[in-house]
Amino acid sequence: MYLGKVVGTVVASQKAEGLEGVRLMVVQPLNTDLTPRGNVLVAVDAVQAGPGDVVHLVSSREAALALPVWFVPVDAAIVGIVDSVDVEGRP
Amino acid sequence: MTLCRVLGTVVSTVKHPTYKGLKLYVVQPVDEQDRPAEPSFLAVDTVQAGPGDLVLVNSEGNGARQILKEKMLPIRSLVVGIVDAVDARIPAGLPEGAVARGDA
């Protein structure tokens, strides 16, 4: 589970059956000191996050369990909007 | 499972219902020398660990679902133990510490 910043949305009309009605967001993964790490990815949104929000995500199979619909073919899900990250010894 | 130091806490009020009431920690994987070994990540506490503790983290959903007794559970990494001691003897010829071994 990791931090990320929502940087946009994705629209895909032609897609797998389980992905209907699912909000697809473009997310930049972040280190826990909020610096960017690696490539952007596309995650489903389970908490109404918006562009600019710092969020926390879950990966792999557990991402599919974030949505009420049974079995959605996804490997990343936004499961919380972050208010603060309080890490000792680091701002 | 991974040896980690608890670095701090992530606070988030708007979140998936299964995260309600759970503490979300920032954890830093460490090697047998208690030195940072990989990028830190997030884990939900289940053993009342605190910042600075050396803990055991399990990053696999099935265990999370058993511990938190929830089927539709978007949680993968859980703090499952507070470590009292690590007594690790690295075999001769293998460098000490993750960085030296190129694991970090």
N, CA and C atoms of all chains as a GROMACS GRO file, in nm:
protein
  585
    1MET      N    1   0.087  -0.116   0.000
    1MET     CA    2   0.000   0.000   0.000
    1MET      C    3   0.091   0.121   0.000
    2TYR      N    4   0.052   0.222  -0.074
    2TYR     CA    5   0.145   0.334  -0.099
    2TYR      C    6   0.069   0.465  -0.118
    3LEU      N    7   0.147   0.573  -0.125
    3LEU     CA    8   0.089   0.706  -0.142
    3LEU      C    9   0.093   0.743  -0.290
    4GLY      N   10   0.004   0.834  -0.329
    4GLY     CA   11   0.005   0.881  -0.468
    4GLY      C   12  -0.064   1.017  -0.476
    5LYS      N   13  -0.047   1.081  -0.590
    5LYS     CA   14  -0.114   1.209  -0.613
    5LYS      C   15  -0.200   1.194  -0.738
    6VAL      N   16  -0.328   1.229  -0.729
    6VAL     CA   17  -0.416   1.218  -0.846
    6VAL      C   18  -0.380   1.331  -0.942
    7VAL      N   19  -0.344   1.296  -1.065
    7VAL     CA   20  -0.303   1.399  -1.161
    7VAL      C   21  -0.398   1.405  -1.280
    8GLY      N   22  -0.500   1.321  -1.283
    8GLY     CA   23  -0.593   1.332  -1.394
    8GLY      C   24  -0.690   1.217  -1.400
    9THR      N   25  -0.768   1.212  -1.504
    9THR     CA   26  -0.867   1.104  -1.517
    9THR      C   27  -0.850   1.037  -1.653
   10VAL      N   28  -0.909   0.919  -1.666
   10VAL     CA   29  -0.900   0.843  -1.791
   10VAL      C   30  -1.042   0.804  -1.831
   11VAL      N   31  -1.073   0.824  -1.957
   11VAL     CA   32  -1.202   0.778  -2.008
   11VAL      C   33  -1.172   0.667  -2.108
   12ALA      N   34  -1.243   0.553  -2.097
   12ALA     CA   35  -1.221   0.442  -2.193
   12ALA      C   36  -1.357   0.381  -2.221
   13SER      N   37  -1.410   0.407  -2.341
   13SER     CA   38  -1.545   0.355  -2.366
   13SER      C   39  -1.537   0.207  -2.402
   14GLN      N   40  -1.435   0.169  -2.472
   14GLN     CA   41  -1.418   0.027  -2.509
   14GLN      C   42  -1.334  -0.038  -2.400
   15LYS      N   43  -1.398  -0.120  -2.312
   15LYS     CA   44  -1.317  -0.176  -2.202
   15LYS      C   45  -1.381  -0.304  -2.152
   16ALA      N   46  -1.310  -0.370  -2.065
   16ALA     CA   47  -1.356  -0.499  -2.014
   16ALA      C   48  -1.487  -0.480  -1.939
   17GLU      N   49  -1.567  -0.584  -1.939
   17GLU     CA   50  -1.701  -0.576  -1.884
   17GLU      C   51  -1.700  -0.522  -1.742
   18GLY      N   52  -1.614  -0.573  -1.654
   18GLY     CA   53  -1.613  -0.535  -1.512
   18GLY      C   54  -1.581  -0.388  -1.488
   19LEU      N   55  -1.536  -0.317  -1.592
   19LEU     CA   56  -1.490  -0.178  -1.571
   19LEU      C   57  -1.598  -0.075  -1.599
   20GLU      N   58  -1.722  -0.122  -1.626
   20GLU     CA   59  -1.830  -0.022  -1.647
   20GLU      C   60  -1.852   0.058  -1.519
   21GLY      N   61  -1.880   0.188  -1.536
   21GLY     CA   62  -1.921   0.270  -1.422
   21GLY      C   63  -1.813   0.287  -1.317
   22VAL      N   64  -1.687   0.259  -1.356
   22VAL     CA   65  -1.577   0.270  -1.259
   22VAL      C   66  -1.499   0.397  -1.292
   23ARG      N   67  -1.464   0.476  -1.189
   23ARG     CA   68  -1.389   0.600  -1.215
   23ARG      C   69  -1.241   0.567  -1.226
   24LEU      N   70  -1.181   0.597  -1.341
   24LEU     CA   71  -1.038   0.570  -1.363
   24LEU      C   72  -0.960   0.698  -1.348
   25MET      N   73  -0.865   0.699  -1.255
   25MET     CA   74  -0.786   0.818  -1.229
   25MET      C   75  -0.639   0.793  -1.264
   26VAL      N   76  -0.574   0.900  -1.315
   26VAL     CA   77  -0.429   0.890  -1.338
   26VAL      C   78  -0.361   0.931  -1.208
   27VAL      N   79  -0.270   0.846  -1.156
   27VAL     CA   80  -0.206   0.869  -1.026
   27VAL      C   81  -0.054   0.866  -1.042
   28GLN      N   82   0.013   0.964  -0.981
   28GLN     CA   83   0.160   0.962  -0.973
   28GLN      C   84   0.196   0.903  -0.835
   29PRO      N   85   0.256   0.782  -0.832
   29PRO     CA   86   0.294   0.725  -0.703
   29PRO      C   87   0.396   0.816  -0.634
   30LEU      N   88   0.388   0.822  -0.500
   30LEU     CA   89   0.479   0.907  -0.423
   30LEU      C   90   0.556   0.823  -0.321
   31ASN      N   91   0.680   0.865  -0.292
   31ASN     CA   92   0.750   0.810  -0.176
   31ASN      C   93   0.681   0.863  -0.051
   32THR      N   94   0.715   0.808   0.067
   32THR     CA   95   0.643   0.854   0.186
   32THR      C   96   0.692   0.993   0.230
   33ASP      N   97   0.794   1.047   0.160
   33ASP     CA   98   0.828   1.188   0.185
   33ASP      C   99   0.765   1.275   0.074
   34LEU      N  100   0.668   1.215   0.005
   34LEU     CA  101   0.584   1.284  -0.095
   34LEU      C  102   0.660   1.324  -0.221
   35THR      N  103   0.778   1.267  -0.243
   35THR     CA  104   0.847   1.292  -0.372
   35THR      C  105   0.798   1.187  -0.472
   36PRO      N  106   0.792   1.224  -0.600
   36PRO     CA  107   0.736   1.131  -0.699
   36PRO      C  108   0.826   1.009  -0.716
   37ARG      N  109   0.763   0.893  -0.746
   37ARG     CA  110   0.841   0.769  -0.765
   37ARG      C  111   0.782   0.694  -0.884
   38GLY      N  112   0.864   0.675  -0.987
   38GLY     CA  113   0.824   0.591  -1.099
   38GLY      C  114   0.718   0.655  -1.188
   39ASN      N  115   0.664   0.570  -1.276
   39ASN     CA  116   0.572   0.617  -1.379
   39ASN      C  117   0.432   0.639  -1.320
   40VAL      N  118   0.351   0.720  -1.390
   40VAL     CA  119   0.211   0.732  -1.349
   40VAL      C  120   0.141   0.600  -1.378
   41LEU      N  121   0.029   0.581  -1.308
   41LEU     CA  122  -0.049   0.459  -1.332
   41LEU      C  123  -0.197   0.496  -1.331
   42VAL      N  124  -0.281   0.400  -1.364
   42VAL     CA  125  -0.425   0.427  -1.364
   42VAL      C  126  -0.487   0.342  -1.253
   43ALA      N  127  -0.562   0.407  -1.165
   43ALA     CA  128  -0.621   0.337  -1.051
   43ALA      C  129  -0.771   0.363  -1.049
   44VAL      N  130  -0.846   0.269  -0.997
   44VAL     CA  131  -0.989   0.296  -0.980
   44VAL      C  132  -1.005   0.376  -0.851
   45ASP      N  133  -1.108   0.461  -0.849
   45ASP     CA  134  -1.130   0.547  -0.732
   45ASP      C  135  -1.249   0.495  -0.654
   46ALA      N  136  -1.226   0.467  -0.524
   46ALA     CA  137  -1.336   0.416  -0.442
   46ALA      C  138  -1.384   0.519  -0.340
   47VAL      N  139  -1.321   0.641  -0.342
   47VAL     CA  140  -1.356   0.738  -0.238
   47VAL      C  141  -1.381   0.878  -0.294
   48GLN      N  142  -1.414   0.890  -0.421
   48GLN     CA  143  -1.441   1.022  -0.482
   48GLN      C  144  -1.322   1.116  -0.471
   49ALA      N  145  -1.200   1.067  -0.497
   49ALA     CA  146  -1.083   1.155  -0.497
   49ALA      C  147  -1.087   1.241  -0.623
   50GLY      N  148  -1.021   1.358  -0.615
   50GLY     CA  149  -1.018   1.446  -0.732
   50GLY      C  150  -0.876   1.482  -0.768
   51PRO      N  151  -0.855   1.539  -0.889
   51PRO     CA  152  -0.719   1.579  -0.929
   51PRO      C  153  -0.658   1.670  -0.823
   52GLY      N  154  -0.529   1.646  -0.791
   52GLY     CA  155  -0.459   1.726  -0.692
   52GLY      C  156  -0.459   1.662  -0.554
   53ASP      N  157  -0.552   1.568  -0.530
   53ASP     CA  158  -0.557   1.504  -0.398
   53ASP      C  159  -0.435   1.412  -0.379
   54VAL      N  160  -0.378   1.416  -0.254
   54VAL     CA  161  -0.282   1.312  -0.215
   54VAL      C  162  -0.367   1.199  -0.158
   55VAL      N  163  -0.341   1.080  -0.206
   55VAL     CA  164  -0.426   0.965  -0.171
   55VAL      C  165  -0.340   0.847  -0.127
   56HIS      N  166  -0.407   0.745  -0.066
   56HIS     CA  167  -0.333   0.621  -0.046
   56HIS      C  168  -0.406   0.509  -0.119
   57LEU      N  169  -0.323   0.418  -0.171
   57LEU     CA  170  -0.374   0.316  -0.263
   57LEU      C  171  -0.338   0.177  -0.214
   58VAL      N  172  -0.414   0.080  -0.263
   58VAL     CA  173  -0.380  -0.061  -0.241
   58VAL      C  174  -0.358  -0.124  -0.378
   59SER      N  175  -0.267  -0.222  -0.384
   59SER     CA  176  -0.233  -0.279  -0.516
   59SER      C  177  -0.278  -0.426  -0.523
   60SER      N  178  -0.257  -0.479  -0.637
   60SER     CA  179  -0.282  -0.620  -0.674
   60SER      C  180  -0.424  -0.664  -0.643
   61ARG      N  181  -0.445  -0.790  -0.611
   61ARG     CA  182  -0.582  -0.843  -0.603
   61ARG      C  183  -0.670  -0.763  -0.508
   62GLU      N  184  -0.608  -0.715  -0.399
   62GLU     CA  185  -0.690  -0.645  -0.298
   62GLU      C  186  -0.754  -0.518  -0.356
   63ALA      N  187  -0.696  -0.464  -0.466
   63ALA     CA  188  -0.756  -0.345  -0.528
   63ALA      C  189  -0.898  -0.376  -0.576
   64ALA      N  190  -0.917  -0.499  -0.625
   64ALA     CA  191  -1.050  -0.536  -0.676
   64ALA      C  192  -1.151  -0.541  -0.562
   65LEU      N  193  -1.103  -0.559  -0.438
   65LEU     CA  194  -1.196  -0.572  -0.324
   65LEU      C  195  -1.240  -0.436  -0.271
   66ALA      N  196  -1.188  -0.329  -0.335
   66ALA     CA  197  -1.225  -0.194  -0.287
   66ALA      C  198  -1.361  -0.153  -0.343
   67LEU      N  199  -1.407  -0.225  -0.444
   67LEU     CA  200  -1.531  -0.184  -0.511
   67LEU      C  201  -1.643  -0.282  -0.474
   68PRO      N  202  -1.766  -0.230  -0.461
   68PRO     CA  203  -1.878  -0.318  -0.423
   68PRO      C  204  -1.907  -0.425  -0.527
   69VAL      N  205  -1.875  -0.395  -0.653
   69VAL     CA  206  -1.907  -0.491  -0.760
   69VAL      C  207  -1.809  -0.608  -0.749
   70TRP      N  208  -1.861  -0.732  -0.762
   70TRP     CA  209  -1.771  -0.846  -0.752
   70TRP      C  210  -1.685  -0.855  -0.877
   71PHE      N  211  -1.574  -0.885  -0.864
   71PHE     CA  212  -1.459  -0.901  -0.949
   71PHE      C  213  -1.444  -0.797  -1.060
   72VAL      N  214  -1.371  -0.694  -1.029
   72VAL     CA  215  -1.338  -0.590  -1.128
   72VAL      C  216  -1.190  -0.612  -1.163
   73PRO      N  217  -1.157  -0.617  -1.290
   73PRO     CA  218  -1.018  -0.648  -1.330
   73PRO      C  219  -0.925  -0.528  -1.312
   74VAL      N  220  -0.888  -0.499  -1.187
   74VAL     CA  221  -0.800  -0.384  -1.163
   74VAL      C  222  -0.687  -0.426  -1.070
   75ASP      N  223  -0.575  -0.352  -1.074
   75ASP     CA  224  -0.463  -0.387  -0.983
   75ASP      C  225  -0.420  -0.267  -0.899
   76ALA      N  226  -0.498  -0.159  -0.901
   76ALA     CA  227  -0.465  -0.044  -0.815
   76ALA      C  228  -0.595   0.029  -0.784
   77ALA      N  229  -0.614   0.060  -0.655
   77ALA     CA  230  -0.737   0.128  -0.615
   77ALA      C  231  -0.705   0.237  -0.512
   78ILE      N  232  -0.769   0.352  -0.530
   78ILE     CA  233  -0.755   0.461  -0.433
   78ILE      C  234  -0.854   0.432  -0.320
   79VAL      N  235  -0.801   0.418  -0.197
   79VAL     CA  236  -0.886   0.379  -0.084
   79VAL      C  237  -0.888   0.485   0.026
   80GLY      N  238  -0.824   0.600   0.004
   80GLY     CA  239  -0.831   0.705   0.106
   80GLY      C  240  -0.769   0.834   0.057
   81ILE      N  241  -0.826   0.945   0.102
   81ILE     CA  242  -0.769   1.076   0.071
   81ILE      C  243  -0.689   1.118   0.193
   82VAL      N  244  -0.562   1.151   0.173
   82VAL     CA  245  -0.470   1.174   0.285
   82VAL      C  246  -0.483   1.317   0.337
   83ASP      N  247  -0.501   1.330   0.472
   83ASP     CA  248  -0.501   1.463   0.533
   83ASP      C  249  -0.357   1.503   0.567
   84SER      N  250  -0.281   1.408   0.625
   84SER     CA  251  -0.141   1.442   0.660
   84SER      C  252  -0.060   1.313   0.672
   85VAL      N  253   0.070   1.328   0.650
   85VAL     CA  254   0.165   1.217   0.670
   85VAL      C  255   0.264   1.267   0.774
   86ASP      N  256   0.256   1.211   0.897
   86ASP     CA  257   0.339   1.263   1.006
   86ASP      C  258   0.452   1.164   1.029
   87VAL      N  259   0.571   1.196   0.974
   87VAL     CA  260   0.684   1.104   0.987
   87VAL      C  261   0.789   1.172   1.073
   88GLU      N  262   0.832   1.106   1.183
   88GLU     CA  263   0.928   1.168   1.275
   88GLU      C  264   1.058   1.200   1.202
   89GLY      N  265   1.116   1.314   1.242
   89GLY     CA  266   1.250   1.346   1.190
   89GLY      C  267   1.246   1.389   1.045
   90ARG      N  268   1.128   1.390   0.984
   90ARG     CA  269   1.124   1.440   0.846
   90ARG      C  270   1.007   1.535   0.838
   91PRO      N  271   1.025   1.650   0.759
   91PRO     CA  272   0.915   1.747   0.756
   91PRO      C  273   0.787   1.685   0.700
   92MET      N  274   0.760  -1.222   0.516
   92MET     CA  275   0.728  -1.101   0.595
   92MET      C  276   0.852  -1.016   0.603
   93THR      N  277   0.834  -0.889   0.638
   93THR     CA  278   0.946  -0.795   0.634
   93THR      C  279   0.968  -0.734   0.771
   94LEU      N  280   1.096  -0.717   0.808
   94LEU     CA  281   1.130  -0.640   0.929
   94LEU      C  282   1.120  -0.493   0.893
   95CYS      N  283   1.047  -0.415   0.970
   95CYS     CA  284   1.031  -0.273   0.940
   95CYS      C  285   1.037  -0.189   1.067
   96ARG      N  286   1.079  -0.065   1.050
   96ARG     CA  287   1.067   0.035   1.156
   96ARG      C  288   0.942   0.118   1.127
   97VAL      N  289   0.864   0.148   1.232
   97VAL     CA  290   0.748   0.235   1.213
   97VAL      C  291   0.799   0.379   1.213
   98LEU      N  292   0.779   0.448   1.100
   98LEU     CA  293   0.830   0.586   1.087
   98LEU      C  294   0.729   0.689   1.134
   99GLY      N  295   0.600   0.659   1.113
   99GLY     CA  296   0.499   0.759   1.146
   99GLY      C  297   0.363   0.714   1.098
  100THR      N  298   0.272   0.809   1.091
  100THR     CA  299   0.132   0.778   1.068
  100THR      C  300   0.077   0.853   0.949
  101VAL      N  301  -0.016   0.787   0.876
  101VAL     CA  302  -0.090   0.856   0.769
  101VAL      C  303  -0.230   0.881   0.824
  102VAL      N  304  -0.273   1.007   0.822
  102VAL     CA  305  -0.407   1.041   0.870
  102VAL      C  306  -0.496   1.066   0.749
  103SER      N  307  -0.615   0.999   0.747
  103SER     CA  308  -0.705   1.022   0.633
  103SER      C  309  -0.846   1.000   0.681
  104THR      N  310  -0.928   1.107   0.673
  104THR     CA  311  -1.064   1.096   0.724
  104THR      C  312  -1.156   1.039   0.616
  105VAL      N  313  -1.139   1.085   0.490
  105VAL     CA  314  -1.224   1.031   0.383
  105VAL      C  315  -1.155   0.905   0.331
  106LYS      N  316  -1.214   0.788   0.362
  106LYS     CA  317  -1.144   0.664   0.323
  106LYS      C  318  -1.246   0.552   0.309
  107HIS      N  319  -1.197   0.442   0.256
  107HIS     CA  320  -1.280   0.323   0.237
  107HIS      C  321  -1.326   0.275   0.375
  108PRO      N  322  -1.455   0.235   0.386
  108PRO     CA  323  -1.508   0.201   0.518
  108PRO      C  324  -1.426   0.098   0.595
  109THR      N  325  -1.360   0.005   0.528
  109THR     CA  326  -1.287  -0.098   0.603
  109THR      C  327  -1.163  -0.041   0.672
  110TYR      N  328  -1.123   0.083   0.636
  110TYR     CA  329  -1.007   0.145   0.703
  110TYR      C  330  -1.048   0.221   0.828
  111LYS      N  331  -1.181   0.235   0.850
  111LYS     CA  332  -1.228   0.315   0.966
  111LYS      C  333  -1.178   0.252   1.096
  112GLY      N  334  -1.126   0.335   1.186
  112GLY     CA  335  -1.084   0.286   1.317
  112GLY      C  336  -0.950   0.216   1.316
  113LEU      N  337  -0.886   0.207   1.198
  113LEU     CA  338  -0.755   0.139   1.194
  113LEU      C  339  -0.645   0.243   1.183
  114LYS      N  340  -0.529   0.213   1.241
  114LYS     CA  341  -0.415   0.304   1.232
  114LYS      C  342  -0.333   0.265   1.109
  115LEU      N  343  -0.302   0.366   1.024
  115LEU     CA  344  -0.224   0.342   0.903
  115LEU      C  345  -0.084   0.400   0.924
  116TYR      N  346   0.015   0.310   0.927
  116TYR     CA  347   0.152   0.353   0.956
  116TYR      C  348   0.238   0.362   0.831
  117VAL      N  349   0.336   0.452   0.835
  117VAL     CA  350   0.443   0.451   0.736
  117VAL      C  351   0.550   0.358   0.794
  118VAL      N  352   0.589   0.254   0.720
  118VAL     CA  353   0.690   0.159   0.769
  118VAL      C  354   0.807   0.151   0.673
  119GLN      N  355   0.927   0.142   0.732
  119GLN     CA  356   1.050   0.140   0.653
  119GLN      C  357   1.115   0.002   0.666
  120PRO      N  358   1.123  -0.076   0.556
  120PRO     CA  359   1.191  -0.206   0.565
  120PRO      C  360   1.337  -0.186   0.607
  121VAL      N  361   1.383  -0.270   0.701
  121VAL     CA  362   1.523  -0.262   0.746
  121VAL      C  363   1.590  -0.399   0.730
  122ASP      N  364   1.722  -0.396   0.728
  122ASP     CA  365   1.795  -0.524   0.715
  122ASP      C  366   1.834  -0.576   0.854
  123GLU      N  367   1.915  -0.679   0.858
  123GLU     CA  368   1.951  -0.741   0.987
  123GLU      C  369   2.038  -0.648   1.071
  124GLN      N  370   2.086  -0.539   1.007
  124GLN     CA  371   2.164  -0.439   1.082
  124GLN      C  372   2.075  -0.323   1.124
  125ASP      N  373   1.942  -0.341   1.106
  125ASP     CA  374   1.845  -0.236   1.140
  125ASP      C  375   1.868  -0.109   1.057
  126ARG      N  376   1.916  -0.128   0.934
  126ARG     CA  377   1.938  -0.010   0.846
  126ARG      C  378   1.839  -0.016   0.731
  127PRO      N  379   1.794   0.104   0.682
  127PRO     CA  380   1.694   0.105   0.575
  127PRO      C  381   1.738   0.018   0.458
  128ALA      N  382   1.643  -0.066   0.406
  128ALA     CA  383   1.683  -0.158   0.300
  128ALA      C  384   1.602  -0.140   0.173
  129GLU      N  385   1.480  -0.088   0.182
  129GLU     CA  386   1.398  -0.068   0.061
  129GLU      C  387   1.311   0.055   0.086
  130PRO      N  388   1.244   0.104  -0.021
  130PRO     CA  389   1.157   0.220   0.000
  130PRO      C  390   1.049   0.191   0.106
  131SER      N  391   1.010   0.292   0.182
  131SER     CA  392   0.907   0.269   0.284
  131SER      C  393   0.770   0.260   0.216
  132PHE      N  394   0.673   0.204   0.291
  132PHE     CA  395   0.538   0.189   0.235
  132PHE      C  396   0.439   0.198   0.350
  133LEU      N  397   0.314   0.160   0.328
  133LEU     CA  398   0.210   0.179   0.429
  133LEU      C  399   0.160   0.044   0.480
  134ALA      N  400   0.129   0.037   0.609
  134ALA     CA  401   0.075  -0.088   0.665
  134ALA      C  402  -0.023  -0.053   0.776
  135VAL      N  403  -0.127  -0.134   0.787
  135VAL     CA  404  -0.228  -0.113   0.892
  135VAL      C  405  -0.183  -0.187   1.018
  136ASP      N  406  -0.195  -0.119   1.133
  136ASP     CA  407  -0.150  -0.181   1.259
  136ASP      C  408  -0.258  -0.272   1.316
  137THR      N  409  -0.216  -0.389   1.368
  137THR     CA  410  -0.313  -0.475   1.438
  137THR      C  411  -0.259  -0.518   1.574
  138VAL      N  412  -0.141  -0.463   1.614
  138VAL     CA  413  -0.082  -0.508   1.741
  138VAL      C  414  -0.044  -0.392   1.831
  139GLN      N  415  -0.106  -0.277   1.810
  139GLN     CA  416  -0.079  -0.158   1.892
  139GLN      C  417   0.069  -0.120   1.891
  140ALA      N  418   0.131  -0.127   1.772
  140ALA     CA  419   0.270  -0.083   1.761
  140ALA      C  420   0.273   0.070   1.766
  141GLY      N  421   0.391   0.126   1.792
  141GLY     CA  422   0.402   0.272   1.797
  141GLY      C  423   0.517   0.319   1.711
  142PRO      N  424   0.521   0.451   1.682
  142PRO     CA  425   0.633   0.502   1.602
  142PRO      C  426   0.766   0.464   1.666
  143GLY      N  427   0.861   0.423   1.582
  143GLY     CA  428   0.994   0.384   1.629
  143GLY      C  429   1.005   0.234   1.655
  144ASP      N  430   0.891   0.165   1.670
  144ASP     CA  431   0.899   0.021   1.698
  144ASP      C  432   0.957  -0.055   1.579
  145LEU      N  433   1.027  -0.164   1.612
  145LEU     CA  434   1.069  -0.260   1.509
  145LEU      C  435   0.957  -0.363   1.500
  146VAL      N  436   0.901  -0.378   1.380
  146VAL     CA  437   0.782  -0.463   1.367
  146VAL      C  438   0.798  -0.564   1.254
  147LEU      N  439   0.702  -0.660   1.253
  147LEU     CA  440   0.693  -0.760   1.148
  147LEU      C  441   0.574  -0.721   1.061
  148VAL      N  442   0.595  -0.710   0.929
  148VAL     CA  443   0.486  -0.669   0.841
  148VAL      C  444   0.458  -0.782   0.741
  149ASN      N  445   0.330  -0.820   0.732
  149ASN     CA  446   0.288  -0.920   0.636
  149ASN      C  447   0.217  -0.849   0.521
  150SER      N  448   0.264  -0.865   0.396
  150SER     CA  449   0.207  -0.794   0.282
  150SER      C  450   0.137  -0.893   0.189
  151GLU      N  451   0.026  -0.946   0.238
  151GLU     CA  452  -0.044  -1.046   0.156
  151GLU      C  453  -0.189  -1.046   0.204
  152GLY      N  454  -0.281  -1.030   0.107
  152GLY     CA  455  -0.419  -1.001   0.142
  152GLY      C  456  -0.492  -1.107   0.220
  153ASN      N  457  -0.458  -1.235   0.192
  153ASN     CA  458  -0.534  -1.341   0.259
  153ASN      C  459  -0.519  -1.332   0.410
  154GLY      N  460  -0.396  -1.305   0.456
  154GLY     CA  461  -0.371  -1.291   0.600
  154GLY      C  462  -0.449  -1.174   0.656
  155ALA      N  463  -0.453  -1.066   0.579
  155ALA     CA  464  -0.526  -0.947   0.625
  155ALA      C  465  -0.674  -0.981   0.643
  156ARG      N  466  -0.729  -1.054   0.546
  156ARG     CA  467  -0.872  -1.086   0.555
  156ARG      C  468  -0.899  -1.175   0.675
  157GLN      N  469  -0.806  -1.266   0.708
  157GLN     CA  470  -0.827  -1.352   0.825
  157GLN      C  471  -0.817  -1.273   0.954
  158ILE      N  472  -0.715  -1.185   0.961
  158ILE     CA  473  -0.694  -1.111   1.087
  158ILE      C  474  -0.809  -1.012   1.109
  159LEU      N  475  -0.846  -0.940   1.004
  159LEU     CA  476  -0.949  -0.836   1.021
  159LEU      C  477  -1.090  -0.892   0.997
  160LYS      N  478  -1.099  -1.022   0.965
  160LYS     CA  479  -1.228  -1.091   0.952
  160LYS      C  480  -1.325  -1.017   0.861
  161GLU      N  481  -1.277  -0.987   0.740
  161GLU     CA  482  -1.359  -0.911   0.645
  161GLU      C  483  -1.330  -0.968   0.506
  162LYS      N  484  -1.434  -1.003   0.426
  162LYS     CA  485  -1.407  -1.062   0.294
  162LYS      C  486  -1.369  -0.957   0.192
  163MET      N  487  -1.453  -0.852   0.177
  163MET     CA  488  -1.425  -0.749   0.076
  163MET      C  489  -1.333  -0.645   0.142
  164LEU      N  490  -1.202  -0.678   0.146
  164LEU     CA  491  -1.108  -0.596   0.223
  164LEU      C  492  -0.992  -0.547   0.136
  165PRO      N  493  -0.993  -0.419   0.096
  165PRO     CA  494  -0.884  -0.367   0.013
  165PRO      C  495  -0.762  -0.329   0.097
  166ILE      N  496  -0.712  -0.424   0.176
  166ILE     CA  497  -0.593  -0.400   0.260
  166ILE      C  498  -0.497  -0.516   0.236
  167ARG      N  499  -0.367  -0.482   0.216
  167ARG     CA  500  -0.271  -0.588   0.188
  167ARG      C  501  -0.164  -0.600   0.296
  168SER      N  502  -0.113  -0.485   0.345
  168SER     CA  503   0.001  -0.490   0.438
  168SER      C  504  -0.046  -0.463   0.580
  169LEU      N  505  -0.008  -0.555   0.669
  169LEU     CA  506  -0.050  -0.545   0.809
  169LEU      C  507   0.070  -0.558   0.900
  170VAL      N  508   0.076  -0.477   1.006
  170VAL     CA  509   0.177  -0.499   1.110
  170VAL      C  510   0.125  -0.614   1.195
  171VAL      N  511   0.194  -0.724   1.197
  171VAL     CA  512   0.145  -0.844   1.265
  171VAL      C  513   0.229  -0.880   1.387
  172GLY      N  514   0.330  -0.801   1.419
  172GLY     CA  515   0.409  -0.834   1.538
  172GLY      C  516   0.504  -0.722   1.575
  173ILE      N  517   0.532  -0.710   1.704
  173ILE     CA  518   0.633  -0.615   1.751
  173ILE      C  519   0.756  -0.698   1.787
  174VAL      N  520   0.869  -0.666   1.725
  174VAL     CA  521   0.988  -0.749   1.739
  174VAL      C  522   1.066  -0.709   1.864
  175ASP      N  523   1.102  -0.810   1.948
  175ASP     CA  524   1.184  -0.781   2.064
  175ASP      C  525   1.332  -0.790   2.028
  176ALA      N  526   1.368  -0.886   1.948
  176ALA     CA  527   1.512  -0.903   1.919
  176ALA      C  528   1.527  -0.968   1.783
  177VAL      N  529   1.637  -0.934   1.715
  177VAL     CA  530   1.675  -0.999   1.590
  177VAL      C  531   1.816  -1.052   1.611
  178ASP      N  532   1.833  -1.183   1.598
  178ASP     CA  533   1.965  -1.241   1.617
  178ASP      C  534   2.000  -1.308   1.485
  179ALA      N  535   2.062  -1.230   1.395
  179ALA     CA  536   2.085  -1.282   1.260
  179ALA      C  537   2.234  -1.293   1.236
  180ARG      N  538   2.281  -1.415   1.206
  180ARG     CA  539   2.424  -1.432   1.174
  180ARG      C  540   2.433  -1.453   1.024
  181ILE      N  541   2.497  -1.357   0.956
  181ILE     CA  542   2.511  -1.366   0.810
  181ILE      C  543   2.625  -1.464   0.781
  182PRO      N  544   2.600  -1.562   0.689
  182PRO     CA  545   2.705  -1.662   0.661
  182PRO      C  546   2.836  -1.596   0.618
  183ALA      N  547   2.948  -1.658   0.658
  183ALA     CA  548   3.079  -1.601   0.623
  183ALA      C  549   3.084  -1.580   0.472
  184GLY      N  550   3.150  -1.471   0.429
  184GLY     CA  551   3.169  -1.448   0.286
  184GLY      C  552   3.056  -1.365   0.227
  185LEU      N  553   2.941  -1.356   0.299
  185LEU     CA  554   2.832  -1.273   0.247
  185LEU      C  555   2.843  -1.138   0.318
  186PRO      N  556   2.842  -1.028   0.243
  186PRO     CA  557   2.861  -0.896   0.307
  186PRO      C  558   2.750  -0.868   0.410
  187GLU      N  559   2.784  -0.785   0.507
  187GLU     CA  560   2.689  -0.747   0.612
  187GLU      C  561   2.597  -0.637   0.559
  188GLY      N  562   2.468  -0.647   0.582
  188GLY     CA  563   2.379  -0.535   0.549
  188GLY      C  564   2.331  -0.540   0.405
  189ALA      N  565   2.207  -0.493   0.388
  189ALA     CA  566   2.140  -0.500   0.258
  189ALA      C  567   2.215  -0.419   0.152
  190VAL      N  568   2.266  -0.304   0.193
  190VAL     CA  569   2.331  -0.217   0.092
  190VAL      C  570   2.451  -0.291   0.034
  191ALA      N  571   2.532  -0.349   0.124
  191ALA     CA  572   2.652  -0.419   0.077
  191ALA      C  573   2.614  -0.537  -0.012
  192ARG      N  574   2.502  -0.600   0.018
  192ARG     CA  575   2.462  -0.718  -0.061
  192ARG      C  576   2.390  -0.677  -0.188
  193GLY      N  577   2.370  -0.542  -0.204
  193GLY     CA  578   2.298  -0.496  -0.322
  193GLY      C  579   2.150  -0.524  -0.313
  194ASP      N  580   2.102  -0.551  -0.188
  194ASP     CA  581   1.958  -0.575  -0.174
  194ASP      C  582   1.883  -0.443  -0.161
  195ALA      N  583   1.955  -0.335  -0.128
  195ALA     CA  584   1.883  -0.209  -0.100
  195ALA      C  585   1.869  -0.128  -0.230
   0.00000   0.00000   0.00000
